[in-house]
Amino acid sequence: MCSLTFLIYLINVSGHQQKNLSWYQRFKIIEGIARGILYLHEHSRLKVIHRDIKPSNILLDENMNPKISDFGMAKIMDIDQDRGKTKRIVGT
């Protein structure tokens, strides 16, 4: 598995492109991330708010399927709760 940041870096190295993603692959990665967030917020047994979504926290398997990782700053909400208040800024 590699992170999305690593893949973006490989594509954007100045003067040397190792791999180009097609628009179809890009769309599938974005769609997979959106499905993962929807699952965490709506369909999971626990309602999870990740609070640190960024490219380095998205892992891609050998088939380019995205996996959300690093739940260190995640917050578990009550299942019927649809709003929350935080008193501090988190994430990087």
PDB file of N, CA, C and O in Angstrom, chain B, residues numbered from 101:
ATOM      1  N   MET B 101       0.844  -1.184   0.000  1.00  0.00           N
ATOM      2  CA  MET B 101       0.000   0.000   0.000  1.00  0.00           C
ATOM      3  C   MET B 101       0.883   1.240   0.000  1.00  0.00           C
ATOM      4  O   MET B 101       1.950   1.261   0.614  1.00  0.00           O
ATOM      5  N   CYS B 102       0.430   2.250  -0.684  1.00  0.00           N
ATOM      6  CA  CYS B 102       1.124   3.532  -0.651  1.00  0.00           C
ATOM      7  C   CYS B 102       0.092   4.609  -0.348  1.00  0.00           C
ATOM      8  O   CYS B 102      -1.104   4.422  -0.569  1.00  0.00           O
ATOM      9  N   SER B 103       0.574   5.740   0.160  1.00  0.00           N
ATOM     10  CA  SER B 103      -0.349   6.830   0.465  1.00  0.00           C
ATOM     11  C   SER B 103      -0.632   7.626  -0.799  1.00  0.00           C
ATOM     12  O   SER B 103       0.141   7.602  -1.757  1.00  0.00           O
ATOM     13  N   LEU B 104      -1.739   8.321  -0.780  1.00  0.00           N
ATOM     14  CA  LEU B 104      -2.112   9.183  -1.904  1.00  0.00           C
ATOM     15  C   LEU B 104      -1.067  10.273  -2.084  1.00  0.00           C
ATOM     16  O   LEU B 104      -0.774  10.652  -3.218  1.00  0.00           O
ATOM     17  N   THR B 105      -0.496  10.789  -0.998  1.00  0.00           N
ATOM     18  CA  THR B 105       0.550  11.810  -1.087  1.00  0.00           C
ATOM     19  C   THR B 105       1.746  11.272  -1.857  1.00  0.00           C
ATOM     20  O   THR B 105       2.294  11.964  -2.716  1.00  0.00           O
ATOM     21  N   PHE B 106       2.154  10.045  -1.559  1.00  0.00           N
ATOM     22  CA  PHE B 106       3.292   9.430  -2.237  1.00  0.00           C
ATOM     23  C   PHE B 106       3.026   9.326  -3.734  1.00  0.00           C
ATOM     24  O   PHE B 106       3.898   9.632  -4.547  1.00  0.00           O
ATOM     25  N   LEU B 107       1.826   8.896  -4.093  1.00  0.00           N
ATOM     26  CA  LEU B 107       1.474   8.758  -5.501  1.00  0.00           C
ATOM     27  C   LEU B 107       1.452  10.116  -6.199  1.00  0.00           C
ATOM     28  O   LEU B 107       1.947  10.241  -7.320  1.00  0.00           O
ATOM     29  N   ILE B 108       0.886  11.133  -5.551  1.00  0.00           N
ATOM     30  CA  ILE B 108       0.858  12.483  -6.122  1.00  0.00           C
ATOM     31  C   ILE B 108       2.282  12.998  -6.304  1.00  0.00           C
ATOM     32  O   ILE B 108       2.602  13.624  -7.315  1.00  0.00           O
ATOM     33  N   TYR B 109       3.144  12.727  -5.303  1.00  0.00           N
ATOM     34  CA  TYR B 109       4.536  13.165  -5.393  1.00  0.00           C
ATOM     35  C   TYR B 109       5.231  12.509  -6.579  1.00  0.00           C
ATOM     36  O   TYR B 109       5.962  13.178  -7.310  1.00  0.00           O
ATOM     37  N   LEU B 110       5.019  11.221  -6.778  1.00  0.00           N
ATOM     38  CA  LEU B 110       5.657  10.528  -7.902  1.00  0.00           C
ATOM     39  C   LEU B 110       5.211  11.105  -9.237  1.00  0.00           C
ATOM     40  O   LEU B 110       6.001  11.186 -10.177  1.00  0.00           O
ATOM     41  N   ILE B 111       3.953  11.505  -9.322  1.00  0.00           N
ATOM     42  CA  ILE B 111       3.431  12.047 -10.570  1.00  0.00           C
ATOM     43  C   ILE B 111       3.965  13.455 -10.820  1.00  0.00           C
ATOM     44  O   ILE B 111       4.185  13.833 -11.971  1.00  0.00           O
ATOM     45  N   ASN B 112       4.179  14.242  -9.754  1.00  0.00           N
ATOM     46  CA  ASN B 112       4.515  15.651  -9.908  1.00  0.00           C
ATOM     47  C   ASN B 112       5.992  15.983  -9.765  1.00  0.00           C
ATOM     48  O   ASN B 112       6.345  17.160  -9.706  1.00  0.00           O
ATOM     49  N   VAL B 113       6.861  14.990  -9.708  1.00  0.00           N
ATOM     50  CA  VAL B 113       8.282  15.283  -9.612  1.00  0.00           C
ATOM     51  C   VAL B 113       8.697  16.027 -10.882  1.00  0.00           C
ATOM     52  O   VAL B 113       8.451  15.566 -11.997  1.00  0.00           O
ATOM     53  N   SER B 114       9.321  17.166 -10.694  1.00  0.00           N
ATOM     54  CA  SER B 114       9.627  18.022 -11.853  1.00  0.00           C
ATOM     55  C   SER B 114      10.520  17.298 -12.858  1.00  0.00           C
ATOM     56  O   SER B 114      11.582  16.776 -12.520  1.00  0.00           O
ATOM     57  N   GLY B 115      10.052  17.287 -14.102  1.00  0.00           N
ATOM     58  CA  GLY B 115      10.800  16.713 -15.195  1.00  0.00           C
ATOM     59  C   GLY B 115      10.779  15.193 -15.279  1.00  0.00           C
ATOM     60  O   GLY B 115      11.342  14.622 -16.212  1.00  0.00           O
ATOM     61  N   HIS B 116      10.143  14.533 -14.324  1.00  0.00           N
ATOM     62  CA  HIS B 116      10.174  13.071 -14.344  1.00  0.00           C
ATOM     63  C   HIS B 116       8.841  12.516 -13.856  1.00  0.00           C
ATOM     64  O   HIS B 116       8.594  12.444 -12.652  1.00  0.00           O
ATOM     65  N   GLN B 117       8.000  12.133 -14.779  1.00  0.00           N
ATOM     66  CA  GLN B 117       6.711  11.549 -14.407  1.00  0.00           C
ATOM     67  C   GLN B 117       6.808  10.039 -14.497  1.00  0.00           C
ATOM     68  O   GLN B 117       7.082   9.494 -15.566  1.00  0.00           O
ATOM     69  N   GLN B 118       6.586   9.363 -13.385  1.00  0.00           N
ATOM     70  CA  GLN B 118       6.679   7.909 -13.381  1.00  0.00           C
ATOM     71  C   GLN B 118       5.364   7.243 -13.739  1.00  0.00           C
ATOM     72  O   GLN B 118       5.356   6.158 -14.320  1.00  0.00           O
ATOM     73  N   LYS B 119       4.252   7.881 -13.397  1.00  0.00           N
ATOM     74  CA  LYS B 119       2.962   7.249 -13.647  1.00  0.00           C
ATOM     75  C   LYS B 119       1.894   8.322 -13.765  1.00  0.00           C
ATOM     76  O   LYS B 119       1.835   9.243 -12.951  1.00  0.00           O
ATOM     77  N   ASN B 120       1.062   8.201 -14.769  1.00  0.00           N
ATOM     78  CA  ASN B 120      -0.061   9.114 -14.928  1.00  0.00           C
ATOM     79  C   ASN B 120      -1.340   8.387 -14.578  1.00  0.00           C
ATOM     80  O   ASN B 120      -1.548   7.249 -14.996  1.00  0.00           O
ATOM     81  N   LEU B 121      -2.189   9.033 -13.821  1.00  0.00           N
ATOM     82  CA  LEU B 121      -3.499   8.464 -13.511  1.00  0.00           C
ATOM     83  C   LEU B 121      -4.500   8.946 -14.546  1.00  0.00           C
ATOM     84  O   LEU B 121      -4.531  10.128 -14.890  1.00  0.00           O
ATOM     85  N   SER B 122      -5.305   8.041 -15.031  1.00  0.00           N
ATOM     86  CA  SER B 122      -6.371   8.444 -15.951  1.00  0.00           C
ATOM     87  C   SER B 122      -7.456   9.147 -15.143  1.00  0.00           C
ATOM     88  O   SER B 122      -7.505   9.042 -13.917  1.00  0.00           O
ATOM     89  N   TRP B 123      -8.322   9.862 -15.849  1.00  0.00           N
ATOM     90  CA  TRP B 123      -9.426  10.529 -15.152  1.00  0.00           C
ATOM     91  C   TRP B 123     -10.343   9.499 -14.508  1.00  0.00           C
ATOM     92  O   TRP B 123     -10.922   9.759 -13.453  1.00  0.00           O
ATOM     93  N   TYR B 124     -10.480   8.349 -15.123  1.00  0.00           N
ATOM     94  CA  TYR B 124     -11.295   7.278 -14.547  1.00  0.00           C
ATOM     95  C   TYR B 124     -10.702   6.823 -13.213  1.00  0.00           C
ATOM     96  O   TYR B 124     -11.439   6.662 -12.240  1.00  0.00           O
ATOM     97  N   GLN B 125      -9.372   6.610 -13.149  1.00  0.00           N
ATOM     98  CA  GLN B 125      -8.729   6.207 -11.899  1.00  0.00           C
ATOM     99  C   GLN B 125      -8.886   7.295 -10.830  1.00  0.00           C
ATOM    100  O   GLN B 125      -9.169   6.992  -9.671  1.00  0.00           O
ATOM    101  N   ARG B 126      -8.704   8.539 -11.214  1.00  0.00           N
ATOM    102  CA  ARG B 126      -8.855   9.638 -10.262  1.00  0.00           C
ATOM    103  C   ARG B 126     -10.271   9.682  -9.706  1.00  0.00           C
ATOM    104  O   ARG B 126     -10.468   9.849  -8.502  1.00  0.00           O
ATOM    105  N   PHE B 127     -11.252   9.531 -10.582  1.00  0.00           N
ATOM    106  CA  PHE B 127     -12.642   9.551 -10.147  1.00  0.00           C
ATOM    107  C   PHE B 127     -12.921   8.393  -9.187  1.00  0.00           C
ATOM    108  O   PHE B 127     -13.602   8.583  -8.179  1.00  0.00           O
ATOM    109  N   LYS B 128     -12.410   7.207  -9.482  1.00  0.00           N
ATOM    110  CA  LYS B 128     -12.632   6.043  -8.618  1.00  0.00           C
ATOM    111  C   LYS B 128     -11.995   6.248  -7.243  1.00  0.00           C
ATOM    112  O   LYS B 128     -12.563   5.822  -6.237  1.00  0.00           O
ATOM    113  N   ILE B 129     -10.832   6.889  -7.182  1.00  0.00           N
ATOM    114  CA  ILE B 129     -10.187   7.173  -5.895  1.00  0.00           C
ATOM    115  C   ILE B 129     -11.032   8.162  -5.106  1.00  0.00           C
ATOM    116  O   ILE B 129     -11.283   7.954  -3.919  1.00  0.00           O
ATOM    117  N   ILE B 130     -11.473   9.237  -5.755  1.00  0.00           N
ATOM    118  CA  ILE B 130     -12.303  10.248  -5.083  1.00  0.00           C
ATOM    119  C   ILE B 130     -13.617   9.638  -4.614  1.00  0.00           C
ATOM    120  O   ILE B 130     -14.060   9.894  -3.495  1.00  0.00           O
ATOM    121  N   GLU B 131     -14.238   8.833  -5.470  1.00  0.00           N
ATOM    122  CA  GLU B 131     -15.495   8.180  -5.108  1.00  0.00           C
ATOM    123  C   GLU B 131     -15.297   7.233  -3.926  1.00  0.00           C
ATOM    124  O   GLU B 131     -16.149   7.168  -3.040  1.00  0.00           O
ATOM    125  N   GLY B 132     -14.194   6.506  -3.902  1.00  0.00           N
ATOM    126  CA  GLY B 132     -13.911   5.591  -2.791  1.00  0.00           C
ATOM    127  C   GLY B 132     -13.718   6.327  -1.476  1.00  0.00           C
ATOM    128  O   GLY B 132     -14.183   5.868  -0.433  1.00  0.00           O
ATOM    129  N   ILE B 133     -13.034   7.466  -1.517  1.00  0.00           N
ATOM    130  CA  ILE B 133     -12.843   8.277  -0.312  1.00  0.00           C
ATOM    131  C   ILE B 133     -14.192   8.785   0.184  1.00  0.00           C
ATOM    132  O   ILE B 133     -14.473   8.730   1.381  1.00  0.00           O
ATOM    133  N   ALA B 134     -15.023   9.278  -0.724  1.00  0.00           N
ATOM    134  CA  ALA B 134     -16.354   9.788  -0.344  1.00  0.00           C
ATOM    135  C   ALA B 134     -17.203   8.664   0.261  1.00  0.00           C
ATOM    136  O   ALA B 134     -17.896   8.879   1.256  1.00  0.00           O
ATOM    137  N   ARG B 135     -17.152   7.473  -0.331  1.00  0.00           N
ATOM    138  CA  ARG B 135     -17.909   6.339   0.219  1.00  0.00           C
ATOM    139  C   ARG B 135     -17.413   5.969   1.613  1.00  0.00           C
ATOM    140  O   ARG B 135     -18.206   5.630   2.491  1.00  0.00           O
ATOM    141  N   GLY B 136     -16.101   6.035   1.811  1.00  0.00           N
ATOM    142  CA  GLY B 136     -15.537   5.731   3.126  1.00  0.00           C
ATOM    143  C   GLY B 136     -15.990   6.718   4.189  1.00  0.00           C
ATOM    144  O   GLY B 136     -16.338   6.321   5.301  1.00  0.00           O
ATOM    145  N   ILE B 137     -15.986   7.993   3.854  1.00  0.00           N
ATOM    146  CA  ILE B 137     -16.440   9.019   4.801  1.00  0.00           C
ATOM    147  C   ILE B 137     -17.928   8.860   5.082  1.00  0.00           C
ATOM    148  O   ILE B 137     -18.355   8.973   6.231  1.00  0.00           O
ATOM    149  N   LEU B 138     -18.719   8.601   4.051  1.00  0.00           N
ATOM    150  CA  LEU B 138     -20.152   8.372   4.237  1.00  0.00           C
ATOM    151  C   LEU B 138     -20.392   7.183   5.161  1.00  0.00           C
ATOM    152  O   LEU B 138     -21.255   7.236   6.037  1.00  0.00           O
ATOM    153  N   TYR B 139     -19.627   6.111   4.963  1.00  0.00           N
ATOM    154  CA  TYR B 139     -19.778   4.936   5.829  1.00  0.00           C
ATOM    155  C   TYR B 139     -19.482   5.298   7.286  1.00  0.00           C
ATOM    156  O   TYR B 139     -20.232   4.924   8.188  1.00  0.00           O
ATOM    157  N   LEU B 140     -18.388   6.025   7.511  1.00  0.00           N
ATOM    158  CA  LEU B 140     -18.026   6.409   8.885  1.00  0.00           C
ATOM    159  C   LEU B 140     -19.094   7.283   9.530  1.00  0.00           C
ATOM    160  O   LEU B 140     -19.375   7.143  10.720  1.00  0.00           O
ATOM    161  N   HIS B 141     -19.687   8.179   8.755  1.00  0.00           N
ATOM    162  CA  HIS B 141     -20.655   9.127   9.307  1.00  0.00           C
ATOM    163  C   HIS B 141     -22.054   8.550   9.439  1.00  0.00           C
ATOM    164  O   HIS B 141     -22.774   8.909  10.371  1.00  0.00           O
ATOM    165  N   GLU B 142     -22.462   7.668   8.534  1.00  0.00           N
ATOM    166  CA  GLU B 142     -23.859   7.260   8.467  1.00  0.00           C
ATOM    167  C   GLU B 142     -24.126   5.768   8.684  1.00  0.00           C
ATOM    168  O   GLU B 142     -25.132   5.419   9.301  1.00  0.00           O
ATOM    169  N   HIS B 143     -23.265   4.890   8.200  1.00  0.00           N
ATOM    170  CA  HIS B 143     -23.604   3.469   8.160  1.00  0.00           C
ATOM    171  C   HIS B 143     -22.829   2.601   9.141  1.00  0.00           C
ATOM    172  O   HIS B 143     -23.169   1.433   9.329  1.00  0.00           O
ATOM    173  N   SER B 144     -21.819   3.136   9.752  1.00  0.00           N
ATOM    174  CA  SER B 144     -21.015   2.380  10.713  1.00  0.00           C
ATOM    175  C   SER B 144     -21.810   2.136  11.994  1.00  0.00           C
ATOM    176  O   SER B 144     -22.736   2.880  12.313  1.00  0.00           O
ATOM    177  N   ARG B 145     -21.440   1.094  12.715  1.00  0.00           N
ATOM    178  CA  ARG B 145     -22.076   0.812  14.008  1.00  0.00           C
ATOM    179  C   ARG B 145     -21.854   1.993  14.962  1.00  0.00           C
ATOM    180  O   ARG B 145     -22.724   2.319  15.770  1.00  0.00           O
ATOM    181  N   LEU B 146     -20.689   2.623  14.859  1.00  0.00           N
ATOM    182  CA  LEU B 146     -20.378   3.835  15.618  1.00  0.00           C
ATOM    183  C   LEU B 146     -20.278   4.997  14.631  1.00  0.00           C
ATOM    184  O   LEU B 146     -19.739   4.834  13.537  1.00  0.00           O
ATOM    185  N   LYS B 147     -20.782   6.143  15.002  1.00  0.00           N
ATOM    186  CA  LYS B 147     -20.659   7.331  14.146  1.00  0.00           C
ATOM    187  C   LYS B 147     -19.291   7.946  14.422  1.00  0.00           C
ATOM    188  O   LYS B 147     -19.030   8.418  15.529  1.00  0.00           O
ATOM    189  N   VAL B 148     -18.422   7.938  13.417  1.00  0.00           N
ATOM    190  CA  VAL B 148     -17.042   8.384  13.576  1.00  0.00           C
ATOM    191  C   VAL B 148     -16.800   9.636  12.740  1.00  0.00           C
ATOM    192  O   VAL B 148     -17.120   9.673  11.552  1.00  0.00           O
ATOM    193  N   ILE B 149     -16.236  10.653  13.368  1.00  0.00           N
ATOM    194  CA  ILE B 149     -15.795  11.863  12.674  1.00  0.00           C
ATOM    195  C   ILE B 149     -14.270  11.813  12.654  1.00  0.00           C
ATOM    196  O   ILE B 149     -13.641  11.858  13.711  1.00  0.00           O
ATOM    197  N   HIS B 150     -13.677  11.721  11.488  1.00  0.00           N
ATOM    198  CA  HIS B 150     -12.234  11.490  11.350  1.00  0.00           C
ATOM    199  C   HIS B 150     -11.415  12.690  11.822  1.00  0.00           C
ATOM    200  O   HIS B 150     -10.488  12.500  12.609  1.00  0.00           O
ATOM    201  N   ARG B 151     -11.697  13.866  11.400  1.00  0.00           N
ATOM    202  CA  ARG B 151     -11.090  15.145  11.761  1.00  0.00           C
ATOM    203  C   ARG B 151      -9.668  15.356  11.263  1.00  0.00           C
ATOM    204  O   ARG B 151      -9.029  16.333  11.654  1.00  0.00           O
ATOM    205  N   ASP B 152      -9.148  14.474  10.413  1.00  0.00           N
ATOM    206  CA  ASP B 152      -7.799  14.679   9.888  1.00  0.00           C
ATOM    207  C   ASP B 152      -7.661  14.046   8.499  1.00  0.00           C
ATOM    208  O   ASP B 152      -6.678  13.361   8.217  1.00  0.00           O
ATOM    209  N   ILE B 153      -8.654  14.282   7.637  1.00  0.00           N
ATOM    210  CA  ILE B 153      -8.590  13.750   6.275  1.00  0.00           C
ATOM    211  C   ILE B 153      -7.608  14.597   5.464  1.00  0.00           C
ATOM    212  O   ILE B 153      -7.759  15.813   5.345  1.00  0.00           O
ATOM    213  N   LYS B 154      -6.617  13.934   4.921  1.00  0.00           N
ATOM    214  CA  LYS B 154      -5.628  14.566   4.049  1.00  0.00           C
ATOM    215  C   LYS B 154      -5.007  13.463   3.198  1.00  0.00           C
ATOM    216  O   LYS B 154      -5.141  12.286   3.532  1.00  0.00           O
ATOM    217  N   PRO B 155      -4.332  13.815   2.107  1.00  0.00           N
ATOM    218  CA  PRO B 155      -3.806  12.783   1.209  1.00  0.00           C
ATOM    219  C   PRO B 155      -2.911  11.753   1.893  1.00  0.00           C
ATOM    220  O   PRO B 155      -2.949  10.578   1.528  1.00  0.00           O
ATOM    221  N   SER B 156      -2.111  12.161   2.870  1.00  0.00           N
ATOM    222  CA  SER B 156      -1.214  11.197   3.512  1.00  0.00           C
ATOM    223  C   SER B 156      -1.966  10.202   4.396  1.00  0.00           C
ATOM    224  O   SER B 156      -1.396   9.185   4.792  1.00  0.00           O
ATOM    225  N   ASN B 157      -3.229  10.474   4.710  1.00  0.00           N
ATOM    226  CA  ASN B 157      -4.041   9.542   5.497  1.00  0.00           C
ATOM    227  C   ASN B 157      -4.960   8.695   4.619  1.00  0.00           C
ATOM    228  O   ASN B 157      -5.845   8.009   5.128  1.00  0.00           O
ATOM    229  N   ILE B 158      -4.757   8.741   3.320  1.00  0.00           N
ATOM    230  CA  ILE B 158      -5.484   7.887   2.383  1.00  0.00           C
ATOM    231  C   ILE B 158      -4.476   6.900   1.807  1.00  0.00           C
ATOM    232  O   ILE B 158      -3.526   7.299   1.133  1.00  0.00           O
ATOM    233  N   LEU B 159      -4.682   5.616   2.072  1.00  0.00           N
ATOM    234  CA  LEU B 159      -3.810   4.578   1.532  1.00  0.00           C
ATOM    235  C   LEU B 159      -4.468   3.964   0.312  1.00  0.00           C
ATOM    236  O   LEU B 159      -5.691   3.839   0.251  1.00  0.00           O
ATOM    237  N   LEU B 160      -3.654   3.582  -0.657  1.00  0.00           N
ATOM    238  CA  LEU B 160      -4.145   2.946  -1.874  1.00  0.00           C
ATOM    239  C   LEU B 160      -3.582   1.536  -1.945  1.00  0.00           C
ATOM    240  O   LEU B 160      -2.374   1.339  -1.815  1.00  0.00           O
ATOM    241  N   ASP B 161      -4.461   0.547  -2.152  1.00  0.00           N
ATOM    242  CA  ASP B 161      -3.980  -0.828  -2.277  1.00  0.00           C
ATOM    243  C   ASP B 161      -3.494  -1.080  -3.704  1.00  0.00           C
ATOM    244  O   ASP B 161      -3.450  -0.159  -4.519  1.00  0.00           O
ATOM    245  N   GLU B 162      -3.132  -2.314  -4.002  1.00  0.00           N
ATOM    246  CA  GLU B 162      -2.568  -2.628  -5.322  1.00  0.00           C
ATOM    247  C   GLU B 162      -3.551  -2.401  -6.461  1.00  0.00           C
ATOM    248  O   GLU B 162      -3.137  -2.270  -7.612  1.00  0.00           O
ATOM    249  N   ASN B 163      -4.853  -2.353  -6.160  1.00  0.00           N
ATOM    250  CA  ASN B 163      -5.874  -2.080  -7.169  1.00  0.00           C
ATOM    251  C   ASN B 163      -6.330  -0.623  -7.162  1.00  0.00           C
ATOM    252  O   ASN B 163      -7.335  -0.276  -7.784  1.00  0.00           O
ATOM    253  N   MET B 164      -5.584   0.225  -6.455  1.00  0.00           N
ATOM    254  CA  MET B 164      -5.878   1.659  -6.343  1.00  0.00           C
ATOM    255  C   MET B 164      -7.180   1.930  -5.595  1.00  0.00           C
ATOM    256  O   MET B 164      -7.819   2.957  -5.823  1.00  0.00           O
ATOM    257  N   ASN B 165      -7.580   1.024  -4.708  1.00  0.00           N
ATOM    258  CA  ASN B 165      -8.749   1.241  -3.860  1.00  0.00           C
ATOM    259  C   ASN B 165      -8.310   2.027  -2.633  1.00  0.00           C
ATOM    260  O   ASN B 165      -7.384   1.607  -1.939  1.00  0.00           O
ATOM    261  N   PRO B 166      -8.956   3.166  -2.345  1.00  0.00           N
ATOM    262  CA  PRO B 166      -8.534   3.980  -1.203  1.00  0.00           C
ATOM    263  C   PRO B 166      -9.015   3.397   0.128  1.00  0.00           C
ATOM    264  O   PRO B 166     -10.112   2.845   0.223  1.00  0.00           O
ATOM    265  N   LYS B 167      -8.177   3.531   1.139  1.00  0.00           N
ATOM    266  CA  LYS B 167      -8.484   3.124   2.505  1.00  0.00           C
ATOM    267  C   LYS B 167      -8.165   4.303   3.411  1.00  0.00           C
ATOM    268  O   LYS B 167      -7.058   4.840   3.360  1.00  0.00           O
ATOM    269  N   ILE B 168      -9.114   4.709   4.236  1.00  0.00           N
ATOM    270  CA  ILE B 168      -8.890   5.812   5.165  1.00  0.00           C
ATOM    271  C   ILE B 168      -8.111   5.272   6.357  1.00  0.00           C
ATOM    272  O   ILE B 168      -8.450   4.225   6.909  1.00  0.00           O
ATOM    273  N   SER B 169      -7.067   5.993   6.749  1.00  0.00           N
ATOM    274  CA  SER B 169      -6.222   5.541   7.853  1.00  0.00           C
ATOM    275  C   SER B 169      -6.002   6.662   8.867  1.00  0.00           C
ATOM    276  O   SER B 169      -6.485   7.779   8.686  1.00  0.00           O
ATOM    277  N   ASP B 170      -5.278   6.355   9.920  1.00  0.00           N
ATOM    278  CA  ASP B 170      -4.875   7.285  10.981  1.00  0.00           C
ATOM    279  C   ASP B 170      -6.086   7.923  11.670  1.00  0.00           C
ATOM    280  O   ASP B 170      -6.464   9.060  11.388  1.00  0.00           O
ATOM    281  N   PHE B 171      -6.662   7.167  12.561  1.00  0.00           N
ATOM    282  CA  PHE B 171      -7.832   7.631  13.301  1.00  0.00           C
ATOM    283  C   PHE B 171      -7.457   8.215  14.662  1.00  0.00           C
ATOM    284  O   PHE B 171      -8.273   8.223  15.584  1.00  0.00           O
ATOM    285  N   GLY B 172      -6.223   8.703  14.787  1.00  0.00           N
ATOM    286  CA  GLY B 172      -5.743   9.238  16.052  1.00  0.00           C
ATOM    287  C   GLY B 172      -6.517  10.439  16.558  1.00  0.00           C
ATOM    288  O   GLY B 172      -6.616  10.637  17.769  1.00  0.00           O
ATOM    289  N   MET B 173      -7.066  11.245  15.665  1.00  0.00           N
ATOM    290  CA  MET B 173      -7.823  12.437  16.076  1.00  0.00           C
ATOM    291  C   MET B 173      -9.322  12.248  15.910  1.00  0.00           C
ATOM    292  O   MET B 173     -10.093  13.196  16.059  1.00  0.00           O
ATOM    293  N   ALA B 174      -9.729  11.039  15.606  1.00  0.00           N
ATOM    294  CA  ALA B 174     -11.153  10.770  15.366  1.00  0.00           C
ATOM    295  C   ALA B 174     -11.970  10.962  16.634  1.00  0.00           C
ATOM    296  O   ALA B 174     -11.471  10.835  17.752  1.00  0.00           O
ATOM    297  N   LYS B 175     -13.232  11.272  16.420  1.00  0.00           N
ATOM    298  CA  LYS B 175     -14.163  11.453  17.532  1.00  0.00           C
ATOM    299  C   LYS B 175     -15.380  10.572  17.276  1.00  0.00           C
ATOM    300  O   LYS B 175     -15.936  10.571  16.177  1.00  0.00           O
ATOM    301  N   ILE B 176     -15.784   9.835  18.283  1.00  0.00           N
ATOM    302  CA  ILE B 176     -16.980   8.997  18.178  1.00  0.00           C
ATOM    303  C   ILE B 176     -18.156   9.798  18.708  1.00  0.00           C
ATOM    304  O   ILE B 176     -18.117  10.324  19.820  1.00  0.00           O
ATOM    305  N   MET B 177     -19.202   9.882  17.900  1.00  0.00           N
ATOM    306  CA  MET B 177     -20.391  10.658  18.245  1.00  0.00           C
ATOM    307  C   MET B 177     -21.518   9.715  18.654  1.00  0.00           C
ATOM    308  O   MET B 177     -21.483   8.524  18.342  1.00  0.00           O
ATOM    309  N   ASP B 178     -22.501  10.244  19.341  1.00  0.00           N
ATOM    310  CA  ASP B 178     -23.707   9.470  19.624  1.00  0.00           C
ATOM    311  C   ASP B 178     -24.398   9.164  18.308  1.00  0.00           C
ATOM    312  O   ASP B 178     -24.372   9.980  17.387  1.00  0.00           O
ATOM    313  N   ILE B 179     -25.011   8.006  18.212  1.00  0.00           N
ATOM    314  CA  ILE B 179     -25.598   7.557  16.955  1.00  0.00           C
ATOM    315  C   ILE B 179     -26.708   8.494  16.463  1.00  0.00           C
ATOM    316  O   ILE B 179     -26.926   8.602  15.257  1.00  0.00           O
ATOM    317  N   ASP B 180     -27.411   9.170  17.376  1.00  0.00           N
ATOM    318  CA  ASP B 180     -28.486  10.086  16.974  1.00  0.00           C
ATOM    319  C   ASP B 180     -28.018  11.542  16.916  1.00  0.00           C
ATOM    320  O   ASP B 180     -28.816  12.437  16.636  1.00  0.00           O
ATOM    321  N   GLN B 181     -26.751  11.781  17.176  1.00  0.00           N
ATOM    322  CA  GLN B 181     -26.205  13.136  17.175  1.00  0.00           C
ATOM    323  C   GLN B 181     -25.835  13.537  15.754  1.00  0.00           C
ATOM    324  O   GLN B 181     -25.151  12.787  15.057  1.00  0.00           O
ATOM    325  N   ASP B 182     -26.280  14.711  15.320  1.00  0.00           N
ATOM    326  CA  ASP B 182     -25.925  15.167  13.983  1.00  0.00           C
ATOM    327  C   ASP B 182     -25.097  16.449  14.001  1.00  0.00           C
ATOM    328  O   ASP B 182     -24.694  16.938  12.946  1.00  0.00           O
ATOM    329  N   ARG B 183     -24.841  16.993  15.179  1.00  0.00           N
ATOM    330  CA  ARG B 183     -23.990  18.172  15.324  1.00  0.00           C
ATOM    331  C   ARG B 183     -23.144  18.014  16.569  1.00  0.00           C
ATOM    332  O   ARG B 183     -23.541  17.360  17.534  1.00  0.00           O
ATOM    333  N   GLY B 184     -21.987  18.615  16.531  1.00  0.00           N
ATOM    334  CA  GLY B 184     -21.106  18.566  17.685  1.00  0.00           C
ATOM    335  C   GLY B 184     -20.400  19.893  17.868  1.00  0.00           C
ATOM    336  O   GLY B 184     -20.287  20.682  16.930  1.00  0.00           O
ATOM    337  N   LYS B 185     -19.934  20.133  19.059  1.00  0.00           N
ATOM    338  CA  LYS B 185     -19.189  21.352  19.352  1.00  0.00           C
ATOM    339  C   LYS B 185     -17.790  20.958  19.796  1.00  0.00           C
ATOM    340  O   LYS B 185     -17.602  20.046  20.602  1.00  0.00           O
ATOM    341  N   THR B 186     -16.828  21.661  19.253  1.00  0.00           N
ATOM    342  CA  THR B 186     -15.457  21.462  19.695  1.00  0.00           C
ATOM    343  C   THR B 186     -14.918  22.793  20.173  1.00  0.00           C
ATOM    344  O   THR B 186     -15.259  23.847  19.637  1.00  0.00           O
ATOM    345  N   LYS B 187     -14.085  22.734  21.173  1.00  0.00           N
ATOM    346  CA  LYS B 187     -13.534  23.947  21.743  1.00  0.00           C
ATOM    347  C   LYS B 187     -12.102  24.190  21.276  1.00  0.00           C
ATOM    348  O   LYS B 187     -11.501  25.214  21.602  1.00  0.00           O
ATOM    349  N   ARG B 188     -11.558  23.241  20.509  1.00  0.00           N
ATOM    350  CA  ARG B 188     -10.193  23.422  20.022  1.00  0.00           C
ATOM    351  C   ARG B 188     -10.076  22.930  18.584  1.00  0.00           C
ATOM    352  O   ARG B 188     -10.850  22.086  18.131  1.00  0.00           O
ATOM    353  N   ILE B 189      -9.112  23.467  17.895  1.00  0.00           N
ATOM    354  CA  ILE B 189      -8.850  23.078  16.513  1.00  0.00           C
ATOM    355  C   ILE B 189      -7.943  21.859  16.534  1.00  0.00           C
ATOM    356  O   ILE B 189      -6.954  21.825  17.266  1.00  0.00           O
ATOM    357  N   VAL B 190      -8.283  20.860  15.729  1.00  0.00           N
ATOM    358  CA  VAL B 190      -7.453  19.657  15.629  1.00  0.00           C
ATOM    359  C   VAL B 190      -7.130  19.392  14.171  1.00  0.00           C
ATOM    360  O   VAL B 190      -7.738  19.980  13.276  1.00  0.00           O
ATOM    361  N   GLY B 191      -6.189  18.520  13.936  1.00  0.00           N
ATOM    362  CA  GLY B 191      -5.802  18.176  12.575  1.00  0.00           C
ATOM    363  C   GLY B 191      -4.519  18.877  12.181  1.00  0.00           C
ATOM    364  O   GLY B 191      -4.001  19.730  12.902  1.00  0.00           O
ATOM    365  N   THR B 192      -4.020  18.493  11.011  1.00  0.00           N
ATOM    366  CA  THR B 192      -2.772  19.113  10.538  1.00  0.00           C
ATOM    367  C   THR B 192      -2.969  19.643   9.153  1.00  0.00           C
ATOM    368  O   THR B 192      -2.042  20.204   8.569  1.00  0.00           O
TER     369      THR B 192
END
